[in-house]
Amino acid sequence: MVIHHGQRWIYIGPPKTGSTTLHHFLTSRAIGGLHSGAQHDNQLPPGCELYWIIMTVRHPQTRLLSFYYHRLFELRDHLKVLPRRRVKELEGMYSFRQFVTEWIDGVLRDVHGDAGFYNNLCVDYEPSGVPICWLRQEFLAADLARTGIAAVVDLPCLNYTTHDKWDVYAPQIDDIWPHVLSRIQPDLDRYGYEPLSLPVANHRSHYETITATFDFQW
C-alpha cells in the first residue's frame, strides 16, 4: 500500500496487477507517496476513510495465467532447481489444468500460507464504501492520466507477456471453462473486460516505456 496524506489518496496493489511497478512509481521523489503496511495490503489505515483509493486491476484471465507462472517459480524455488530451468520443464511437473483446478477448489496458498493471494479483485479486494479509481494494467498511461497525479515520469510497462499466451493454455481447461468463467465473471463485469478467446491486440513488450504527464485533480 502507498499513501499520500497531502493529496489524500491511497494506492492498493492486488497481486499480479503491476503492483511492484506502481509502488516504485508512486513512492518516487516525483510523486512523494509513502509505503504503508505490506505491498498487497487493502486495509485502510485509521483516519484515512475519506481518502481516494487508487487500485490496479487486470484482465482476470491473464492475471490467472500470471498466477500460474508465479506458482511455477515457487515450485522451482521449493525444489531448489537451477534458476534458469525452462518453464516448459516446470509445466511438466505442474500443469496449468492442475493449477486452475486447485484455484477453483479454493485450496491454493502462497508461500506464507495465505489463501487471499489468489482472490478475485472486486469481490475480495476492493474496500467497500469508498470512492475508487481503477488503473487497468492494459491501459495504464490513460488511466493514470485520469487520476491527475502530478509528475512527468517514465513508467515501465511490465507483465504483458501473458496476453498473447492464453490461447496456448486454454485447451487444457476446455471442459472446466464454465467453472472458470463463473469465478472470473464478477471482475469481467466490474472492470469492463470481455472473456478472451484470442490473443489481445494491444500486447506490449516487457521493455516499452510509457511517458505521461499528470496533474492531480481529485
N, C-alpha and C positions, 0 to 999 in steps of 0.2 A: 504494500500500500504506500502511496505517496500523498502527502498533504501539503497544501499551500494556504496558510492562515491569512495572509494578506489579501489574496484573491478569493479565498473561501471556497476552495474546491478540494476534492479528494479523488485520487485515481485508484481504482480497484482493478487488479490484473488477474483474471482467472488463468489457470494453467493452459498452455498451448494456444494462446491468443496474441502472442507477441509481447508478453508482459515484461520480459527482460529488456527488450529494446525500449519500451516505453518508460520503464524505471530509469534507465540510463538517461533518456531524453529529458524526462520531467524533473530529475534531480540535478541536471546540468546547471552550470553557473548562469546560463542564459535564461532559464526558467525559474530556478530557485525553489523548487519543491523539496520537501524533506521526507526521508524514509520514515515510515511509521508502522511498527509491527512487522509481521512476516510478509514476504513478497505477494503471496496469494491470499492474504487476509481480507475478509469482507465485513468485519465487524467495525462499525463506525466508532471512533473514539468519543468519549463523553464530551459534550459541548459542541459537537460538530453535526448535530442532527439536521441543521438547516443549510449545510454546505451543499453545493452542487456535486454530483457524482459523475465522474468520467469512468467508463468501463469499456475495455476492449472486448469485442466479440469476434466470432469466426464461424464460417460455414460449418455446421456440425459434422458433415461427412469428412471433410478434410481435417477437421480437428480430431475426429476419431482415428483417422489414419496416422496423424501425428502422435496421438497417444500410443498407437501400436508401435511405432518406431521407438518411442520413449521406453516402452516396455521391453523391446528387444535389447536396447542398450543396457537396461537394468539387468537383463539376463546375462548379457556379455560380462558385465562387471561382477555379477554373482559367481559366474563360472571362472572368473579370473583368466579369461582367454585373451589373446592378443588384441590390443585396441583396434588394430586395422583389419580384424576379421570381417569378411564381407557380410553385408546384410543378408544376402541370399543364404548363406550358411546358417545364420541365426534363424531365418524363416523356416528352415528345415527342422529346427528343434521346436519351434513355437509358431504355428501358422496364424494368419490373420483370422481365419474362421474360429480357431480356439480362443483367441483374444476376444473377438466380438461376442462369442457365446458366454464367456465369463463376464463380459461387460453387461450383457442383457440380464444375466442372472444376479448381478449386483455383488459378485464375490471378489472383484478386483480391489487390491490395496496397493498403495505406493510403498516405497522402501521404509517409510515411517509408520506403516500400518494404517494410513489414512484412506478411508473409502471415499471421502469427499473430493479427492483429487480428480476423480473421473466424473464429477457431477455435471448435469445439464447447467446451462448458463442462466436462463430466465427462471427456471423452477427452483434451483438450489443456490444460485449465486447472487442474484440481484437483491439488494436491500429493499425492503418494502416501505412505501410511504414517503419516498424522497425523489426529487427530480433527477433523472439520469440522462446523460448524453452518451450514446453508444459510439464507439470507434470501431468500425468494421475493418478487420485486418486487410481485407482485399481492397479497401478504398481509404487507406489510412490518411493520405495527404488531404483529400477532400473533406473527410470527417473531422480531422484536426482543425482545418480551417474554419469549420462551423463553430468550434468552441471559442475561437478568438484568443487563444493563449499567445501572449506577446513574445515572439522570438523569431529570428531567422536562423535556421539550422539545416544541417544535412542529416537526414534521418534514414538510417539503413532500413531496407525493406526485407525482412527475414522470413523464413519458414514458408516460402511459396512453392517449394519443390513438390509438395504432395498434391497440388491442384490438378496436375496432368496425370496422376497415377491412380485415381480412384477406379477407372475402368479396368486397370490391370488386376486389382484385388477384388472387385465386385463379384466376379463369377464364383468366388469361394463362399459367398453368403447369399446366393440367389434364393435358396429355399427358406432362409430365415429373414429375408429382407422385410417382410411385413412387420416383424418384431422390431427390427432396427428403425424402420420408419416411424412406428408409433412412439419410440423412445425419443427420436430427434425432432418430431413434429412441433413441439412447443417452441423450440429455438428457431426452426424454419419460419414459423408464423410470426413470432415476435420480432425477428430482425429482418424480415422481408427476403429471405432466401428461398430458392427453389431446389428441389431434390436434384442431385447430379446424376446424369446418365452418360454424359460425355465429358471429356476434359474441359475445364473452364477456359474461356477465351482470353481472360486478362492475366494469364500466368506471367510472373516476373522472375527474373533470375535472383540468386542469392545476393548478388553484389550491386544491384541497382540502388541508387541513392535518390531519395525524394528531397527536393529543396522547396521549402514553403515559408511564407510569412504569416504570422498570426498576431492578432490584436484582441486581447480579452474583452468580451462584450457582455458577459452574463449579468 
